[in-house]
């Protein structure tokens, strides 16, 4: 059983990564899609109770934001894997502006998430962490290093 947390500011490729690499194997838990924390909690609980692999496709910018998912997953016997998406604000703004108008995040939202961003660490409770960078034609995934 596997729980995956995607972390990084908006417009860094998290949802595209999820669709390309995890769509066929993990239930996608995404607050934008579900609309409320109550619905998100219901879906998370269903995955935990059923032993269903899932991916949390939210920004999860702070340790505090990530902890409820990590604690719940580990308590249910899941391995917890994190993917941190390179979060350069200038690049995210360019990608955000290239989105369809109804999918764009207000720039203040991007800047707000960036200001709160705490790079994840293994000692938060992850079994594995990976660093993801957008590259021509897809994603480059590298092993995590807590020392930078």
C-alpha positions as CSV (number, residue, x, y, z in Angstrom):
1,X,0.0,0.0,0.0
2,X,1.4,3.3,-1.1
3,X,0.5,6.9,-0.4
4,X,2.2,9.6,-2.5
5,X,2.3,13.3,-1.7
6,X,3.1,15.8,-4.4
7,X,4.6,19.1,-3.1
8,X,5.4,22.3,-4.8
9,X,3.9,25.6,-5.9
10,X,1.2,25.8,-8.5
11,X,2.2,25.4,-12.2
12,X,5.2,23.2,-11.5
13,X,3.9,20.0,-13.2
14,X,2.3,18.1,-10.3
15,X,-1.0,17.3,-11.9
16,X,0.6,16.5,-15.3
17,X,3.0,14.2,-13.5
18,X,0.1,12.6,-11.7
19,X,-1.9,12.0,-14.9
20,X,1.2,10.7,-16.8
21,X,2.7,8.4,-14.2
22,X,0.1,7.6,-11.5
23,X,-3.4,7.7,-13.2
24,X,-3.7,3.9,-13.7
25,X,-2.4,2.9,-10.2
26,X,-3.4,5.5,-7.6
27,X,-6.7,7.3,-6.7
28,X,-6.1,11.1,-7.1
29,X,-7.0,13.2,-4.2
30,X,-7.1,16.9,-5.3
31,X,-8.7,19.7,-3.3
32,X,-9.3,21.8,-6.5
33,X,-11.3,18.9,-7.9
34,X,-13.1,17.9,-4.7
35,X,-13.9,21.4,-3.6
36,X,-14.0,21.0,0.2
37,X,-11.8,19.6,2.9
38,X,-14.8,17.4,4.0
39,X,-14.9,15.7,0.6
40,X,-11.2,15.3,0.6
41,X,-11.3,13.7,4.0
42,X,-14.0,11.3,2.9
43,X,-12.0,10.1,-0.1
44,X,-8.8,9.9,1.9
45,X,-10.5,7.8,4.6
46,X,-12.0,5.5,1.9
47,X,-8.6,4.9,0.4
48,X,-7.0,4.2,3.8
49,X,-9.8,1.8,4.8
50,X,-9.7,0.0,1.5
51,X,-5.9,-0.2,1.3
52,X,-6.1,1.7,-2.0
53,X,-3.0,3.4,-3.2
54,X,-3.5,7.1,-3.6
55,X,-1.8,10.3,-4.5
56,X,-2.4,13.7,-2.9
57,X,-2.2,16.2,-5.8
58,X,-2.2,19.5,-3.8
59,X,0.6,22.0,-3.3
60,X,1.2,20.8,0.3
61,X,3.7,23.6,0.8
62,X,4.5,23.3,4.5
63,X,5.4,20.5,6.9
64,X,2.2,21.3,8.7
65,X,0.1,20.8,5.5
66,X,1.8,17.5,4.8
67,X,1.6,16.0,8.3
68,X,-2.1,15.0,8.4
69,X,-1.7,12.9,5.2
70,X,1.6,11.4,6.4
71,X,0.3,10.5,9.9
72,X,-2.9,9.0,8.5
73,X,-1.1,6.9,5.9
74,X,1.5,5.6,8.2
75,X,-1.1,4.8,10.8
76,X,-2.9,2.7,8.2
77,X,0.3,0.8,7.2
78,X,1.0,2.7,4.0
79,X,4.5,3.5,2.7
80,X,4.7,7.3,2.2
81,X,6.5,8.6,-0.8
82,X,7.0,12.3,-1.6
83,X,7.8,14.1,-4.8
84,X,9.0,17.7,-4.5
85,X,8.6,19.7,-7.7
86,X,11.2,22.3,-8.4
87,X,9.5,25.5,-7.5
88,X,11.0,28.5,-9.3
89,X,8.5,31.3,-9.1
90,X,9.4,32.9,-12.5
91,X,9.1,29.6,-14.3
92,X,5.8,28.9,-12.6
93,X,4.4,32.3,-13.6
94,X,5.3,31.7,-17.3
95,X,3.6,28.2,-17.2
96,X,0.6,29.6,-15.4
97,X,0.1,32.3,-18.0
98,X,0.2,29.6,-20.7
99,X,-2.8,27.8,-19.2
100,X,-6.3,28.3,-20.3
101,X,-7.8,31.3,-18.6
102,X,-10.1,29.3,-16.4
103,X,-7.2,27.1,-15.2
104,X,-4.9,30.0,-14.2
105,X,-4.0,30.7,-10.6
106,X,-4.0,34.4,-9.6
107,X,-0.4,35.6,-9.4
108,X,-0.9,36.5,-5.7
109,X,-1.8,32.9,-5.1
110,X,1.4,31.7,-6.7
111,X,3.5,34.2,-4.7
112,X,1.6,33.3,-1.5
113,X,2.3,29.6,-1.8
114,X,5.9,30.3,-2.7
115,X,6.3,32.5,0.4
116,X,5.1,29.7,2.6
117,X,7.0,26.9,0.8
118,X,9.1,24.6,3.1
119,X,11.1,22.1,1.2
120,X,10.2,18.6,2.5
121,X,12.5,16.4,4.5
122,X,12.7,12.7,5.1
123,X,12.3,13.2,8.8
124,X,8.7,14.3,8.3
125,X,7.8,10.6,8.0
126,X,8.5,9.9,4.3
127,X,9.8,6.5,3.4
128,X,11.2,8.0,0.2
129,X,11.5,11.5,-1.3
130,X,12.2,12.5,-4.9
131,X,13.1,15.7,-6.6
132,X,11.2,16.4,-9.8
133,X,12.2,18.9,-12.5
134,X,10.3,19.7,-15.7
135,X,12.5,19.1,-18.7
136,X,11.8,19.1,-22.5
137,X,9.5,16.2,-23.2
138,X,8.6,15.3,-19.6
139,X,10.0,15.0,-16.1
140,X,13.4,14.3,-14.6
141,X,13.1,12.5,-11.3
142,X,16.2,12.4,-9.0
143,X,16.8,10.8,-5.7
144,X,16.4,13.0,-2.7
145,X,19.1,14.6,-0.7
146,X,18.2,16.3,2.6
147,X,21.5,18.2,2.5
148,X,20.6,20.2,-0.6
